Amino acid sequence: MPKASVKKLIECRKEQLIDLVLDIEKYPEFVPFCIGSKVYEKKVQGNLLLIIADLTIGKGPFKDTYKSDVKYNKNEDSIFVTNLDGPLKHLENTWYFKEKNNVTEISFEVDFELKNEFLNIVMTKSFQFALDKIAEAFQKRAEDLFKKT
């Protein structure tokens, strides 16, 4: 199963970055290979924000949509994502946020398995690179949105 993690320091408040990550419908504007998104459900349950959403990922003639269960835990400043449907056999994606002096450290970990074994082998070789690109996209988006003026 492809597995990777990234840590980044981003100059913005933790709440701003969490809001950016939870704004799933905007992903096609800046996340590499994300060509569509749709939020079906968003509700608060105690300290959790629960979201059910689709992401369509693709390039050229290849594209696939997967449905995710997104849980934001306000007490732990973490977001945990699992797959519900689509080309993934397994997905665990976790974001952690820590702020110090208006700089937020994000830790982003992804562990997944595609239903297609051949694509799993291909993805294992390039997945860290792709995850780095995704983390850079979030960093650039945060810098563009939250620049200190």
Secondary structure, DSSP 8 states (H G I E B T S, - for coil): --EEEEEEEESS-HHHHHHHHH-GGGGGGTSTTEEEEEEEEEEEETTEEEEEEEEEEEETTEEEEEEEEEEEETTTTEEEEEEEESSEEEEEEEEEEEEETTEEEEEEEEEEEES-HHHHHHHHHHHHHHHHHHHHHHHHHHHHHH---
